[in-house]
């Protein structure tokens, strides 16, 4: 199993937009995404997301590691 790459919050948003998530609004330094059939995601707008945060966001988006890496 390979390590997850260091990506920004904006890079994460670009990746999950490919599966139907859309930017709902921004609150402070967090981007709130919504998907019609899934719950909302709160993505920090950081230059680099920590690996733990990235793993949780991938899980909350309903993806596994390989599916997410395919979206990048």
mmCIF file of the N, C-alpha and C atoms, coordinates in Angstrom:
data_MODEL
# 
_entry.id   MODEL 
# 
loop_
_atom_site.group_PDB 
_atom_site.id 
_atom_site.type_symbol 
_atom_site.label_atom_id 
_atom_site.label_alt_id 
_atom_site.label_comp_id 
_atom_site.label_asym_id 
_atom_site.label_entity_id 
_atom_site.label_seq_id 
_atom_site.pdbx_PDB_ins_code 
_atom_site.Cartn_x 
_atom_site.Cartn_y 
_atom_site.Cartn_z 
_atom_site.occupancy 
_atom_site.B_iso_or_equiv 
_atom_site.pdbx_formal_charge 
_atom_site.auth_seq_id 
_atom_site.auth_comp_id 
_atom_site.auth_asym_id 
_atom_site.auth_atom_id 
_atom_site.pdbx_PDB_model_num 
ATOM 1   N N  . UNK A 1 1  ? 0.843   -1.167 0.000   1.00 0.00 ? 1  UNK A N  1 
ATOM 2   C CA . UNK A 1 1  ? 0.000   0.000  0.000   1.00 0.00 ? 1  UNK A CA 1 
ATOM 3   C C  . UNK A 1 1  ? 0.892   1.235  0.000   1.00 0.00 ? 1  UNK A C  1 
ATOM 4   N N  . UNK A 1 2  ? 0.723   2.104  -0.969  1.00 0.00 ? 2  UNK A N  1 
ATOM 5   C CA . UNK A 1 2  ? 1.557   3.290  -1.079  1.00 0.00 ? 2  UNK A CA 1 
ATOM 6   C C  . UNK A 1 2  ? 1.011   4.403  -0.182  1.00 0.00 ? 2  UNK A C  1 
ATOM 7   N N  . UNK A 1 3  ? 1.881   5.340  0.121   1.00 0.00 ? 3  UNK A N  1 
ATOM 8   C CA . UNK A 1 3  ? 1.480   6.483  0.933   1.00 0.00 ? 3  UNK A CA 1 
ATOM 9   C C  . UNK A 1 3  ? 0.647   7.437  0.103   1.00 0.00 ? 3  UNK A C  1 
ATOM 10  N N  . UNK A 1 4  ? -0.212  8.145  0.768   1.00 0.00 ? 4  UNK A N  1 
ATOM 11  C CA . UNK A 1 4  ? -1.007  9.162  0.084   1.00 0.00 ? 4  UNK A CA 1 
ATOM 12  C C  . UNK A 1 4  ? -0.122  10.358 -0.235  1.00 0.00 ? 4  UNK A C  1 
ATOM 13  N N  . UNK A 1 5  ? -0.343  11.006 -1.356  1.00 0.00 ? 5  UNK A N  1 
ATOM 14  C CA . UNK A 1 5  ? 0.465   12.185 -1.694  1.00 0.00 ? 5  UNK A CA 1 
ATOM 15  C C  . UNK A 1 5  ? 0.058   13.378 -0.831  1.00 0.00 ? 5  UNK A C  1 
ATOM 16  N N  . UNK A 1 6  ? 0.948   14.336 -0.690  1.00 0.00 ? 6  UNK A N  1 
ATOM 17  C CA . UNK A 1 6  ? 0.620   15.579 -0.004  1.00 0.00 ? 6  UNK A CA 1 
ATOM 18  C C  . UNK A 1 6  ? -0.086  16.470 -1.019  1.00 0.00 ? 6  UNK A C  1 
ATOM 19  N N  . UNK A 1 7  ? -1.356  16.768 -0.761  1.00 0.00 ? 7  UNK A N  1 
ATOM 20  C CA . UNK A 1 7  ? -2.125  17.622 -1.671  1.00 0.00 ? 7  UNK A CA 1 
ATOM 21  C C  . UNK A 1 7  ? -2.770  18.741 -0.870  1.00 0.00 ? 7  UNK A C  1 
ATOM 22  N N  . UNK A 1 8  ? -3.204  19.763 -1.568  1.00 0.00 ? 8  UNK A N  1 
ATOM 23  C CA . UNK A 1 8  ? -3.878  20.886 -0.916  1.00 0.00 ? 8  UNK A CA 1 
ATOM 24  C C  . UNK A 1 8  ? -5.379  20.612 -0.839  1.00 0.00 ? 8  UNK A C  1 
ATOM 25  N N  . UNK A 1 9  ? -6.067  21.435 -0.067  1.00 0.00 ? 9  UNK A N  1 
ATOM 26  C CA . UNK A 1 9  ? -7.519  21.327 -0.004  1.00 0.00 ? 9  UNK A CA 1 
ATOM 27  C C  . UNK A 1 9  ? -8.163  21.580 -1.355  1.00 0.00 ? 9  UNK A C  1 
ATOM 28  N N  . UNK A 1 10 ? -7.603  22.521 -2.109  1.00 0.00 ? 10 UNK A N  1 
ATOM 29  C CA . UNK A 1 10 ? -8.137  22.807 -3.450  1.00 0.00 ? 10 UNK A CA 1 
ATOM 30  C C  . UNK A 1 10 ? -7.961  21.614 -4.388  1.00 0.00 ? 10 UNK A C  1 
ATOM 31  N N  . UNK A 1 11 ? -6.828  20.910 -4.273  1.00 0.00 ? 11 UNK A N  1 
ATOM 32  C CA . UNK A 1 11 ? -6.605  19.708 -5.090  1.00 0.00 ? 11 UNK A CA 1 
ATOM 33  C C  . UNK A 1 11 ? -7.629  18.628 -4.745  1.00 0.00 ? 11 UNK A C  1 
ATOM 34  N N  . UNK A 1 12 ? -7.942  18.483 -3.448  1.00 0.00 ? 12 UNK A N  1 
ATOM 35  C CA . UNK A 1 12 ? -8.941  17.502 -3.032  1.00 0.00 ? 12 UNK A CA 1 
ATOM 36  C C  . UNK A 1 12 ? -10.296 17.842 -3.638  1.00 0.00 ? 12 UNK A C  1 
ATOM 37  N N  . UNK A 1 13 ? -10.660 19.112 -3.601  1.00 0.00 ? 13 UNK A N  1 
ATOM 38  C CA . UNK A 1 13 ? -11.958 19.542 -4.155  1.00 0.00 ? 13 UNK A CA 1 
ATOM 39  C C  . UNK A 1 13 ? -12.012 19.254 -5.652  1.00 0.00 ? 13 UNK A C  1 
ATOM 40  N N  . UNK A 1 14 ? -10.937 19.552 -6.380  1.00 0.00 ? 14 UNK A N  1 
ATOM 41  C CA . UNK A 1 14 ? -10.898 19.263 -7.823  1.00 0.00 ? 14 UNK A CA 1 
ATOM 42  C C  . UNK A 1 14 ? -11.112 17.779 -8.087  1.00 0.00 ? 14 UNK A C  1 
ATOM 43  N N  . UNK A 1 15 ? -10.535 16.920 -7.247  1.00 0.00 ? 15 UNK A N  1 
ATOM 44  C CA . UNK A 1 15 ? -10.660 15.469 -7.447  1.00 0.00 ? 15 UNK A CA 1 
ATOM 45  C C  . UNK A 1 15 ? -12.093 15.001 -7.200  1.00 0.00 ? 15 UNK A C  1 
ATOM 46  N N  . UNK A 1 16 ? -12.711 15.415 -6.088  1.00 0.00 ? 16 UNK A N  1 
ATOM 47  C CA . UNK A 1 16 ? -14.055 14.898 -5.777  1.00 0.00 ? 16 UNK A CA 1 
ATOM 48  C C  . UNK A 1 16 ? -15.149 15.553 -6.616  1.00 0.00 ? 16 UNK A C  1 
ATOM 49  N N  . UNK A 1 17 ? -14.844 16.663 -7.270  1.00 0.00 ? 17 UNK A N  1 
ATOM 50  C CA . UNK A 1 17 ? -15.822 17.238 -8.209  1.00 0.00 ? 17 UNK A CA 1 
ATOM 51  C C  . UNK A 1 17 ? -16.093 16.272 -9.356  1.00 0.00 ? 17 UNK A C  1 
ATOM 52  N N  . UNK A 1 18 ? -15.124 15.431 -9.663  1.00 0.00 ? 18 UNK A N  1 
ATOM 53  C CA . UNK A 1 18 ? -15.283 14.461 -10.751 1.00 0.00 ? 18 UNK A CA 1 
ATOM 54  C C  . UNK A 1 18 ? -16.325 13.395 -10.428 1.00 0.00 ? 18 UNK A C  1 
ATOM 55  N N  . UNK A 1 19 ? -16.668 13.222 -9.140  1.00 0.00 ? 19 UNK A N  1 
ATOM 56  C CA . UNK A 1 19 ? -17.680 12.225 -8.761  1.00 0.00 ? 19 UNK A CA 1 
ATOM 57  C C  . UNK A 1 19 ? -18.976 12.894 -8.299  1.00 0.00 ? 19 UNK A C  1 
ATOM 58  N N  . UNK A 1 20 ? -19.123 14.197 -8.557  1.00 0.00 ? 20 UNK A N  1 
ATOM 59  C CA . UNK A 1 20 ? -20.407 14.845 -8.309  1.00 0.00 ? 20 UNK A CA 1 
ATOM 60  C C  . UNK A 1 20 ? -20.475 15.803 -7.145  1.00 0.00 ? 20 UNK A C  1 
ATOM 61  N N  . UNK A 1 21 ? -19.411 15.972 -6.364  1.00 0.00 ? 21 UNK A N  1 
ATOM 62  C CA . UNK A 1 21 ? -19.437 16.949 -5.280  1.00 0.00 ? 21 UNK A CA 1 
ATOM 63  C C  . UNK A 1 21 ? -19.327 18.349 -5.862  1.00 0.00 ? 21 UNK A C  1 
ATOM 64  N N  . UNK A 1 22 ? -20.042 19.293 -5.269  1.00 0.00 ? 22 UNK A N  1 
ATOM 65  C CA . UNK A 1 22 ? -20.006 20.688 -5.698  1.00 0.00 ? 22 UNK A CA 1 
ATOM 66  C C  . UNK A 1 22 ? -19.752 21.571 -4.490  1.00 0.00 ? 22 UNK A C  1 
ATOM 67  N N  . UNK A 1 23 ? -19.060 22.672 -4.720  1.00 0.00 ? 23 UNK A N  1 
ATOM 68  C CA . UNK A 1 23 ? -18.799 23.643 -3.661  1.00 0.00 ? 23 UNK A CA 1 
ATOM 69  C C  . UNK A 1 23 ? -20.112 24.314 -3.281  1.00 0.00 ? 23 UNK A C  1 
ATOM 70  N N  . UNK A 1 24 ? -20.499 24.202 -2.026  1.00 0.00 ? 24 UNK A N  1 
ATOM 71  C CA . UNK A 1 24 ? -21.733 24.811 -1.538  1.00 0.00 ? 24 UNK A CA 1 
ATOM 72  C C  . UNK A 1 24 ? -21.442 26.226 -1.052  1.00 0.00 ? 24 UNK A C  1 
ATOM 73  N N  . UNK A 1 25 ? -20.494 26.351 -0.131  1.00 0.00 ? 25 UNK A N  1 
ATOM 74  C CA . UNK A 1 25 ? -20.086 27.662 0.357   1.00 0.00 ? 25 UNK A CA 1 
ATOM 75  C C  . UNK A 1 25 ? -18.757 27.528 1.095   1.00 0.00 ? 25 UNK A C  1 
ATOM 76  N N  . UNK A 1 26 ? -18.213 28.674 1.457   1.00 0.00 ? 26 UNK A N  1 
ATOM 77  C CA . UNK A 1 26 ? -16.965 28.714 2.221   1.00 0.00 ? 26 UNK A CA 1 
ATOM 78  C C  . UNK A 1 26 ? -17.255 29.402 3.540   1.00 0.00 ? 26 UNK A C  1 
ATOM 79  N N  . UNK A 1 27 ? -16.799 28.781 4.623   1.00 0.00 ? 27 UNK A N  1 
ATOM 80  C CA . UNK A 1 27 ? -16.942 29.359 5.952   1.00 0.00 ? 27 UNK A CA 1 
ATOM 81  C C  . UNK A 1 27 ? -15.548 29.466 6.558   1.00 0.00 ? 27 UNK A C  1 
ATOM 82  N N  . UNK A 1 28 ? -15.056 30.662 6.704   1.00 0.00 ? 28 UNK A N  1 
ATOM 83  C CA . UNK A 1 28 ? -13.708 30.846 7.223   1.00 0.00 ? 28 UNK A CA 1 
ATOM 84  C C  . UNK A 1 28 ? -12.709 30.217 6.275   1.00 0.00 ? 28 UNK A C  1 
ATOM 85  N N  . UNK A 1 29 ? -11.916 29.259 6.787   1.00 0.00 ? 29 UNK A N  1 
ATOM 86  C CA . UNK A 1 29 ? -10.912 28.608 5.947   1.00 0.00 ? 29 UNK A CA 1 
ATOM 87  C C  . UNK A 1 29 ? -11.353 27.218 5.512   1.00 0.00 ? 29 UNK A C  1 
ATOM 88  N N  . UNK A 1 30 ? -12.652 26.926 5.574   1.00 0.00 ? 30 UNK A N  1 
ATOM 89  C CA . UNK A 1 30 ? -13.159 25.607 5.182   1.00 0.00 ? 30 UNK A CA 1 
ATOM 90  C C  . UNK A 1 30 ? -14.131 25.725 4.018   1.00 0.00 ? 30 UNK A C  1 
ATOM 91  N N  . UNK A 1 31 ? -13.967 24.830 3.061   1.00 0.00 ? 31 UNK A N  1 
ATOM 92  C CA . UNK A 1 31 ? -14.874 24.751 1.915   1.00 0.00 ? 31 UNK A CA 1 
ATOM 93  C C  . UNK A 1 31 ? -15.895 23.660 2.223   1.00 0.00 ? 31 UNK A C  1 
ATOM 94  N N  . UNK A 1 32 ? -17.155 23.975 2.086   1.00 0.00 ? 32 UNK A N  1 
ATOM 95  C CA . UNK A 1 32 ? -18.223 23.015 2.353   1.00 0.00 ? 32 UNK A CA 1 
ATOM 96  C C  . UNK A 1 32 ? -18.710 22.493 1.004   1.00 0.00 ? 32 UNK A C  1 
ATOM 97  N N  . UNK A 1 33 ? -18.592 21.176 0.813   1.00 0.00 ? 33 UNK A N  1 
ATOM 98  C CA . UNK A 1 33 ? -19.009 20.534 -0.425  1.00 0.00 ? 33 UNK A CA 1 
ATOM 99  C C  . UNK A 1 33 ? -20.285 19.755 -0.178  1.00 0.00 ? 33 UNK A C  1 
ATOM 100 N N  . UNK A 1 34 ? -21.101 19.632 -1.202  1.00 0.00 ? 34 UNK A N  1 
ATOM 101 C CA . UNK A 1 34 ? -22.308 18.811 -1.075  1.00 0.00 ? 34 UNK A CA 1 
ATOM 102 C C  . UNK A 1 34 ? -22.414 17.878 -2.276  1.00 0.00 ? 34 UNK A C  1 
ATOM 103 N N  . UNK A 1 35 ? -23.097 16.786 -2.045  1.00 0.00 ? 35 UNK A N  1 
ATOM 104 C CA . UNK A 1 35 ? -23.361 15.791 -3.085  1.00 0.00 ? 35 UNK A CA 1 
ATOM 105 C C  . UNK A 1 35 ? -24.825 15.419 -2.938  1.00 0.00 ? 35 UNK A C  1 
ATOM 106 N N  . UNK A 1 36 ? -25.558 15.258 -4.023  1.00 0.00 ? 36 UNK A N  1 
ATOM 107 C CA . UNK A 1 36 ? -26.995 14.975 -3.907  1.00 0.00 ? 36 UNK A CA 1 
ATOM 108 C C  . UNK A 1 36 ? -27.325 13.726 -3.085  1.00 0.00 ? 36 UNK A C  1 
ATOM 109 N N  . UNK A 1 37 ? -26.534 12.692 -3.165  1.00 0.00 ? 37 UNK A N  1 
ATOM 110 C CA . UNK A 1 37 ? -26.890 11.453 -2.472  1.00 0.00 ? 37 UNK A CA 1 
ATOM 111 C C  . UNK A 1 37 ? -26.005 11.152 -1.267  1.00 0.00 ? 37 UNK A C  1 
ATOM 112 N N  . UNK A 1 38 ? -25.096 12.045 -0.924  1.00 0.00 ? 38 UNK A N  1 
ATOM 113 C CA . UNK A 1 38 ? -24.206 11.819 0.214   1.00 0.00 ? 38 UNK A CA 1 
ATOM 114 C C  . UNK A 1 38 ? -24.243 13.018 1.127   1.00 0.00 ? 38 UNK A C  1 
ATOM 115 N N  . UNK A 1 39 ? -23.611 12.872 2.306   1.00 0.00 ? 39 UNK A N  1 
ATOM 116 C CA . UNK A 1 39 ? -23.592 13.998 3.229   1.00 0.00 ? 39 UNK A CA 1 
ATOM 117 C C  . UNK A 1 39 ? -22.548 15.028 2.814   1.00 0.00 ? 39 UNK A C  1 
ATOM 118 N N  . UNK A 1 40 ? -22.515 16.130 3.515   1.00 0.00 ? 40 UNK A N  1 
ATOM 119 C CA . UNK A 1 40 ? -21.597 17.217 3.201   1.00 0.00 ? 40 UNK A CA 1 
ATOM 120 C C  . UNK A 1 40 ? -20.192 16.912 3.690   1.00 0.00 ? 40 UNK A C  1 
ATOM 121 N N  . UNK A 1 41 ? -19.226 17.522 3.037   1.00 0.00 ? 41 UNK A N  1 
ATOM 122 C CA . UNK A 1 41 ? -17.829 17.421 3.437   1.00 0.00 ? 41 UNK A CA 1 
ATOM 123 C C  . UNK A 1 41 ? -17.322 18.812 3.780   1.00 0.00 ? 41 UNK A C  1 
ATOM 124 N N  . UNK A 1 42 ? -16.543 18.917 4.830   1.00 0.00 ? 42 UNK A N  1 
ATOM 125 C CA . UNK A 1 42 ? -15.890 20.161 5.204   1.00 0.00 ? 42 UNK A CA 1 
ATOM 126 C C  . UNK A 1 42 ? -14.398 19.986 4.954   1.00 0.00 ? 42 UNK A C  1 
ATOM 127 N N  . UNK A 1 43 ? -13.882 20.689 3.957   1.00 0.00 ? 43 UNK A N  1 
ATOM 128 C CA . UNK A 1 43 ? -12.490 20.529 3.538   1.00 0.00 ? 43 UNK A CA 1 
ATOM 129 C C  . UNK A 1 43 ? -11.719 21.788 3.916   1.00 0.00 ? 43 UNK A C  1 
ATOM 130 N N  . UNK A 1 44 ? -10.672 21.647 4.739   1.00 0.00 ? 44 UNK A N  1 
ATOM 131 C CA . UNK A 1 44 ? -9.868  22.823 5.077   1.00 0.00 ? 44 UNK A CA 1 
ATOM 132 C C  . UNK A 1 44 ? -9.115  23.349 3.860   1.00 0.00 ? 44 UNK A C  1 
ATOM 133 N N  . UNK A 1 45 ? -9.076  24.629 3.732   1.00 0.00 ? 45 UNK A N  1 
ATOM 134 C CA . UNK A 1 45 ? -8.374  25.234 2.591   1.00 0.00 ? 45 UNK A CA 1 
ATOM 135 C C  . UNK A 1 45 ? -6.920  25.490 3.008   1.00 0.00 ? 45 UNK A C  1 
ATOM 136 N N  . UNK A 1 46 ? -6.180  24.400 3.170   1.00 0.00 ? 46 UNK A N  1 
ATOM 137 C CA . UNK A 1 46 ? -4.781  24.464 3.554   1.00 0.00 ? 46 UNK A CA 1 
ATOM 138 C C  . UNK A 1 46 ? -3.904  24.159 2.354   1.00 0.00 ? 46 UNK A C  1 
ATOM 139 N N  . UNK A 1 47 ? -2.676  24.620 2.418   1.00 0.00 ? 47 UNK A N  1 
ATOM 140 C CA . UNK A 1 47 ? -1.726  24.357 1.347   1.00 0.00 ? 47 UNK A CA 1 
ATOM 141 C C  . UNK A 1 47 ? -1.390  22.869 1.286   1.00 0.00 ? 47 UNK A C  1 
ATOM 142 N N  . UNK A 1 48 ? -1.312  22.218 2.446   1.00 0.00 ? 48 UNK A N  1 
ATOM 143 C CA . UNK A 1 48 ? -1.075  20.778 2.521   1.00 0.00 ? 48 UNK A CA 1 
ATOM 144 C C  . UNK A 1 48 ? -2.025  20.177 3.548   1.00 0.00 ? 48 UNK A C  1 
ATOM 145 N N  . UNK A 1 49 ? -2.786  19.163 3.135   1.00 0.00 ? 49 UNK A N  1 
ATOM 146 C CA . UNK A 1 49 ? -3.657  18.446 4.068   1.00 0.00 ? 49 UNK A CA 1 
ATOM 147 C C  . UNK A 1 49 ? -2.824  17.368 4.748   1.00 0.00 ? 49 UNK A C  1 
ATOM 148 N N  . UNK A 1 50 ? -3.008  17.221 6.042   1.00 0.00 ? 50 UNK A N  1 
ATOM 149 C CA . UNK A 1 50 ? -2.339  16.143 6.752   1.00 0.00 ? 50 UNK A CA 1 
ATOM 150 C C  . UNK A 1 50 ? -2.857  14.793 6.273   1.00 0.00 ? 50 UNK A C  1 
ATOM 151 N N  . UNK A 1 51 ? -2.057  13.772 6.405   1.00 0.00 ? 51 UNK A N  1 
ATOM 152 C CA . UNK A 1 51 ? -2.454  12.453 5.922   1.00 0.00 ? 51 UNK A CA 1 
ATOM 153 C C  . UNK A 1 51 ? -3.677  11.912 6.659   1.00 0.00 ? 51 UNK A C  1 
ATOM 154 N N  . UNK A 1 52 ? -3.796  12.178 7.940   1.00 0.00 ? 52 UNK A N  1 
ATOM 155 C CA . UNK A 1 52 ? -4.963  11.725 8.702   1.00 0.00 ? 52 UNK A CA 1 
ATOM 156 C C  . UNK A 1 52 ? -6.241  12.404 8.236   1.00 0.00 ? 52 UNK A C  1 
ATOM 157 N N  . UNK A 1 53 ? -6.163  13.707 8.027   1.00 0.00 ? 53 UNK A N  1 
ATOM 158 C CA . UNK A 1 53 ? -7.327  14.449 7.528   1.00 0.00 ? 53 UNK A CA 1 
ATOM 159 C C  . UNK A 1 53 ? -7.702  13.950 6.146   1.00 0.00 ? 53 UNK A C  1 
ATOM 160 N N  . UNK A 1 54 ? -6.696  13.744 5.298   1.00 0.00 ? 54 UNK A N  1 
ATOM 161 C CA . UNK A 1 54 ? -6.963  13.268 3.939   1.00 0.00 ? 54 UNK A CA 1 
ATOM 162 C C  . UNK A 1 54 ? -7.625  11.894 3.960   1.00 0.00 ? 54 UNK A C  1 
ATOM 163 N N  . UNK A 1 55 ? -7.145  10.990 4.817   1.00 0.00 ? 55 UNK A N  1 
ATOM 164 C CA . UNK A 1 55 ? -7.766  9.656  4.918   1.00 0.00 ? 55 UNK A CA 1 
ATOM 165 C C  . UNK A 1 55 ? -9.223  9.756  5.346   1.00 0.00 ? 55 UNK A C  1 
ATOM 166 N N  . UNK A 1 56 ? -9.507  10.610 6.324   1.00 0.00 ? 56 UNK A N  1 
ATOM 167 C CA . UNK A 1 56 ? -10.900 10.767 6.778   1.00 0.00 ? 56 UNK A CA 1 
ATOM 168 C C  . UNK A 1 56 ? -11.778 11.367 5.693   1.00 0.00 ? 56 UNK A C  1 
ATOM 169 N N  . UNK A 1 57 ? -11.276 12.342 4.960   1.00 0.00 ? 57 UNK A N  1 
ATOM 170 C CA . UNK A 1 57 ? -12.060 12.948 3.878   1.00 0.00 ? 57 UNK A CA 1 
ATOM 171 C C  . UNK A 1 57 ? -12.349 11.938 2.771   1.00 0.00 ? 57 UNK A C  1 
ATOM 172 N N  . UNK A 1 58 ? -11.359 11.118 2.436   1.00 0.00 ? 58 UNK A N  1 
ATOM 173 C CA . UNK A 1 58 ? -11.562 10.079 1.420   1.00 0.00 ? 58 UNK A CA 1 
ATOM 174 C C  . UNK A 1 58 ? -12.640 9.108  1.880   1.00 0.00 ? 58 UNK A C  1 
ATOM 175 N N  . UNK A 1 59 ? -12.577 8.718  3.153   1.00 0.00 ? 59 UNK A N  1 
ATOM 176 C CA . UNK A 1 59 ? -13.572 7.795  3.706   1.00 0.00 ? 59 UNK A CA 1 
ATOM 177 C C  . UNK A 1 59 ? -14.962 8.440  3.720   1.00 0.00 ? 59 UNK A C  1 
ATOM 178 N N  . UNK A 1 60 ? -15.061 9.692  4.137   1.00 0.00 ? 60 UNK A N  1 
ATOM 179 C CA . UNK A 1 60 ? -16.352 10.383 4.183   1.00 0.00 ? 60 UNK A CA 1 
ATOM 180 C C  . UNK A 1 60 ? -16.939 10.576 2.797   1.00 0.00 ? 60 UNK A C  1 
ATOM 181 N N  . UNK A 1 61 ? -16.074 10.672 1.787   1.00 0.00 ? 61 UNK A N  1 
ATOM 182 C CA . UNK A 1 61 ? -16.556 10.827 0.412   1.00 0.00 ? 61 UNK A CA 1 
ATOM 183 C C  . UNK A 1 61 ? -17.023 9.499  -0.168  1.00 0.00 ? 61 UNK A C  1 
ATOM 184 N N  . UNK A 1 62 ? -16.841 8.403  0.565   1.00 0.00 ? 62 UNK A N  1 
ATOM 185 C CA . UNK A 1 62 ? -17.292 7.099  0.091   1.00 0.00 ? 62 UNK A CA 1 
ATOM 186 C C  . UNK A 1 62 ? -16.329 6.457  -0.889  1.00 0.00 ? 62 UNK A C  1 
ATOM 187 N N  . UNK A 1 63 ? -15.068 6.832  -0.814  1.00 0.00 ? 63 UNK A N  1 
ATOM 188 C CA . UNK A 1 63 ? -14.065 6.295  -1.726  1.00 0.00 ? 63 UNK A CA 1 
ATOM 189 C C  . UNK A 1 63 ? -13.061 5.447  -0.969  1.00 0.00 ? 63 UNK A C  1 
ATOM 190 N N  . UNK A 1 64 ? -12.350 4.599  -1.699  1.00 0.00 ? 64 UNK A N  1 
ATOM 191 C CA . UNK A 1 64 ? -11.186 3.952  -1.102  1.00 0.00 ? 64 UNK A CA 1 
ATOM 192 C C  . UNK A 1 64 ? -9.950  4.638  -1.673  1.00 0.00 ? 64 UNK A C  1 
ATOM 193 N N  . UNK A 1 65 ? -8.790  4.283  -1.167  1.00 0.00 ? 65 UNK A N  1 
ATOM 194 C CA . UNK A 1 65 ? -7.547  4.944  -1.540  1.00 0.00 ? 65 UNK A CA 1 
ATOM 195 C C  . UNK A 1 65 ? -7.276  4.884  -3.037  1.00 0.00 ? 65 UNK A C  1 
ATOM 196 N N  . UNK A 1 66 ? -7.464  3.694  -3.643  1.00 0.00 ? 66 UNK A N  1 
ATOM 197 C CA . UNK A 1 66 ? -7.181  3.532  -5.067  1.00 0.00 ? 66 UNK A CA 1 
ATOM 198 C C  . UNK A 1 66 ? -8.128  4.352  -5.939  1.00 0.00 ? 66 UNK A C  1 
ATOM 199 N N  . UNK A 1 67 ? -9.418  4.398  -5.553  1.00 0.00 ? 67 UNK A N  1 
ATOM 200 C CA . UNK A 1 67 ? -10.374 5.188  -6.316  1.00 0.00 ? 67 UNK A CA 1 
ATOM 201 C C  . UNK A 1 67 ? -10.002 6.677  -6.251  1.00 0.00 ? 67 UNK A C  1 
ATOM 202 N N  . UNK A 1 68 ? -9.605  7.129  -5.078  1.00 0.00 ? 68 UNK A N  1 
ATOM 203 C CA . UNK A 1 68 ? -9.228  8.539  -4.934  1.00 0.00 ? 68 UNK A CA 1 
ATOM 204 C C  . UNK A 1 68 ? -7.981  8.853  -5.763  1.00 0.00 ? 68 UNK A C  1 
ATOM 205 N N  . UNK A 1 69 ? -6.979  7.999  -5.684  1.00 0.00 ? 69 UNK A N  1 
ATOM 206 C CA . UNK A 1 69 ? -5.759  8.245  -6.452  1.00 0.00 ? 69 UNK A CA 1 
ATOM 207 C C  . UNK A 1 69 ? -6.036  8.275  -7.949  1.00 0.00 ? 69 UNK A C  1 
ATOM 208 N N  . UNK A 1 70 ? -7.035  7.531  -8.402  1.00 0.00 ? 70 UNK A N  1 
ATOM 209 C CA . UNK A 1 70 ? -7.424  7.558  -9.812  1.00 0.00 ? 70 UNK A CA 1 
ATOM 210 C C  . UNK A 1 70 ? -8.065  8.884  -10.221 1.00 0.00 ? 70 UNK A C  1 
ATOM 211 N N  . UNK A 1 71 ? -8.608  9.616  -9.258  1.00 0.00 ? 71 UNK A N  1 
ATOM 212 C CA . UNK A 1 71 ? -9.246  10.895 -9.554  1.00 0.00 ? 71 UNK A CA 1 
ATOM 213 C C  . UNK A 1 71 ? -8.252  12.045 -9.641  1.00 0.00 ? 71 UNK A C  1 
ATOM 214 N N  . UNK A 1 72 ? -7.078  11.866 -9.070  1.00 0.00 ? 72 UNK A N  1 
ATOM 215 C CA . UNK A 1 72 ? -6.089  12.964 -9.048  1.00 0.00 ? 72 UNK A CA 1 
ATOM 216 C C  . UNK A 1 72 ? -5.541  13.292 -10.399 1.00 0.00 ? 72 UNK A C  1 
# 
